[in-house]
Amino acid sequence: MLYWQVFWAHFTSNLLGYGGGPATIPLLQHEVVDRYGWMSNGEFSEIVALGNGLPGPIATKMAAYIGYDVAGIPGAIIALFATVAPSLILMVVLLGILMRHKDAPQVRRLTKVVRPTIAVLLGVMTYDFFFDSFTGSGWIHTILLIVAGYILLEVRKVSPTWVVLGALIYGAIFLGG
């Protein structure tokens, strides 16, 4: 019964929390504090603070912590799944609808508009990252990391995971973290 409660508390909060993680926090607080009494308001606020201090989506971090606190490792897994399940279900359903109508003229027009828009957004994001890197680290470090990244990714075919890890280590050593 406890696992079902963990699942339901996180599933309903994320199903009804329109707008993502921050919108689900009050709903999750109602479930965790008021409905099930798994923790106090003070403990819940500490989880929110911890979740905001760590990188990544707050809803998944809170789900893992609350699930683990309430029901151990299985509880953390159940809470994480329940947190992403509403989005996963909607994506599968919408993708099914989109694939069923992929040859429709409306979908083709939508694709023609969306692809260039995404390309422009990615280009702007890349420019912002480059500019932030240049102003924060200097042009020598920026050019060195770009050239090293290109060689490792395109010429040597190194996994992006290792390239990012190497860049983080480089930054920690040479740029003071």
C-alpha positions as CSV (number, residue, x, y, z in Angstrom):
1,M,0.0,0.0,0.0
2,L,2.9,2.4,0.8
3,Y,4.4,2.0,-2.7
4,W,1.0,2.8,-4.3
5,Q,0.7,5.9,-2.1
6,V,4.2,7.0,-3.2
7,F,3.3,6.4,-6.8
8,W,-0.1,8.2,-6.6
9,A,1.3,11.2,-4.7
10,H,3.9,11.9,-7.3
11,F,1.8,10.9,-10.3
12,T,-1.1,13.2,-9.5
13,S,1.1,16.1,-8.6
14,N,3.0,15.9,-11.9
15,L,-0.1,15.2,-13.9
16,L,-1.9,18.3,-12.5
17,G,1.1,20.5,-12.1
18,Y,0.9,22.4,-15.4
19,G,4.2,24.3,-16.1
20,G,6.7,21.8,-14.9
21,G,8.6,21.2,-11.6
22,P,7.9,24.5,-9.8
23,A,4.2,24.2,-10.5
24,T,4.1,20.7,-8.9
25,I,5.8,21.8,-5.6
26,P,2.6,23.0,-3.9
27,L,0.7,19.9,-5.1
28,L,3.4,17.6,-3.9
29,Q,3.6,19.4,-0.6
30,H,-0.2,18.9,-0.1
31,E,0.3,15.1,-0.8
32,V,3.4,14.6,1.3
33,V,2.7,16.9,4.2
34,D,-1.1,17.2,4.5
35,R,-2.5,14.0,3.0
36,Y,0.0,11.4,4.0
37,G,1.9,13.1,6.8
38,W,5.3,11.7,5.7
39,M,7.1,14.9,6.7
40,S,6.6,18.3,8.2
41,N,6.4,21.6,6.4
42,G,9.9,22.4,7.6
43,E,11.3,19.1,6.3
44,F,9.6,19.6,3.0
45,S,10.9,23.2,2.7
46,E,14.4,21.8,3.2
47,I,13.9,19.3,0.4
48,V,12.8,22.2,-1.9
49,A,15.9,24.2,-0.9
50,L,18.1,21.1,-1.6
51,G,16.4,20.5,-4.9
52,N,16.9,24.1,-6.0
53,G,20.6,23.9,-5.0
54,L,21.3,20.9,-7.2
55,P,21.5,20.9,-11.0
56,G,18.6,19.3,-13.1
57,P,14.9,19.3,-12.8
58,I,13.6,19.9,-9.3
59,A,10.7,17.5,-9.6
60,T,12.9,14.4,-10.1
61,K,15.3,15.3,-7.4
62,M,12.5,15.8,-4.9
63,A,10.8,12.6,-6.0
64,A,13.9,10.6,-5.5
65,Y,14.5,12.0,-2.0
66,I,10.9,11.7,-0.8
67,G,10.5,8.2,-2.3
68,Y,13.7,7.1,-0.6
69,D,12.9,8.7,2.7
70,V,9.4,7.1,2.7
71,A,10.1,3.7,1.2
72,G,13.8,3.1,0.6
73,I,15.3,2.4,-2.8
74,P,12.1,0.9,-4.3
75,G,10.3,4.0,-3.2
76,A,12.8,6.3,-4.9
77,I,12.4,4.3,-8.1
78,I,8.6,4.3,-7.9
79,A,8.5,8.1,-7.2
80,L,10.9,8.9,-10.1
81,F,8.8,6.8,-12.5
82,A,5.6,8.4,-11.2
83,T,7.1,11.8,-11.7
84,V,8.0,11.3,-15.4
85,A,5.0,9.0,-16.2
86,P,2.5,11.7,-17.1
87,S,4.9,13.4,-19.6
88,L,5.9,10.0,-20.9
89,I,2.3,8.9,-21.5
90,L,1.3,12.1,-23.2
91,M,4.4,12.0,-25.4
92,V,3.7,8.5,-26.5
93,V,0.0,9.3,-27.3
94,L,0.9,12.6,-29.1
95,L,3.7,10.9,-31.1
96,G,1.2,8.2,-32.1
97,I,-1.2,10.8,-33.3
98,L,1.6,12.7,-35.1
99,M,2.9,9.6,-36.8
100,R,-0.7,8.6,-37.9
101,H,-1.0,12.0,-39.6
102,K,2.6,12.6,-40.7
103,D,1.6,12.9,-44.4
104,A,-1.2,15.5,-43.7
105,P,-0.5,18.9,-45.2
106,Q,-0.9,20.6,-41.8
107,V,1.8,18.4,-40.2
108,R,4.1,19.0,-43.2
109,R,3.7,22.8,-42.8
110,L,4.2,22.5,-39.1
111,T,7.5,20.6,-39.7
112,K,8.7,23.2,-42.2
113,V,8.2,25.9,-39.5
114,V,9.5,24.1,-36.5
115,R,12.8,22.8,-38.0
116,P,14.2,26.2,-38.9
117,T,12.9,27.6,-35.6
118,I,14.8,25.0,-33.6
119,A,17.9,25.6,-35.7
120,V,17.8,29.3,-34.9
121,L,17.2,28.7,-31.2
122,L,20.2,26.2,-31.1
123,G,22.3,28.8,-32.9
124,V,21.4,31.5,-30.5
125,M,22.1,29.2,-27.5
126,T,25.5,28.3,-29.0
127,Y,26.4,31.9,-29.5
128,D,25.3,32.7,-25.9
129,F,27.4,29.8,-24.6
130,F,30.4,30.9,-26.6
131,F,30.1,34.6,-25.5
132,D,29.7,33.5,-21.8
133,S,32.7,31.3,-22.1
134,F,34.8,34.0,-23.8
135,T,34.0,36.6,-21.3
136,G,34.3,34.3,-18.3
137,S,37.4,32.3,-19.3
138,G,39.2,34.4,-21.9
139,W,39.7,33.7,-25.6
140,I,42.7,31.4,-25.2
141,H,40.9,28.9,-23.0
142,T,37.7,29.2,-25.2
143,I,39.6,28.5,-28.5
144,L,41.6,25.7,-26.9
145,L,38.5,24.0,-25.7
146,I,36.7,24.5,-29.0
147,V,39.6,23.1,-31.0
148,A,40.1,20.2,-28.6
149,G,36.4,19.4,-28.6
150,Y,36.3,19.4,-32.4
151,I,39.3,17.1,-32.7
152,L,38.1,14.7,-30.0
153,L,34.5,14.6,-31.2
154,E,34.9,14.7,-35.0
155,V,38.3,13.4,-35.8
156,R,39.0,10.9,-32.9
157,K,35.2,10.0,-32.4
158,V,35.5,10.2,-28.6
159,S,32.2,9.9,-26.7
160,P,30.7,13.3,-25.9
161,T,30.5,12.2,-22.3
162,W,34.3,12.0,-22.0
163,V,34.8,15.3,-23.8
164,V,32.5,17.1,-21.4
165,L,34.1,15.4,-18.4
166,G,37.5,16.4,-19.8
167,A,36.4,20.0,-20.2
168,L,35.1,20.1,-16.7
169,I,38.4,18.8,-15.3
170,Y,40.2,21.3,-17.4
171,G,38.1,24.1,-16.1
172,A,38.5,22.9,-12.5
173,I,42.3,22.7,-12.9
174,F,43.1,25.8,-15.0
175,L,40.2,28.1,-14.4
176,G,39.8,27.6,-10.7
177,G,36.5,25.6,-10.9
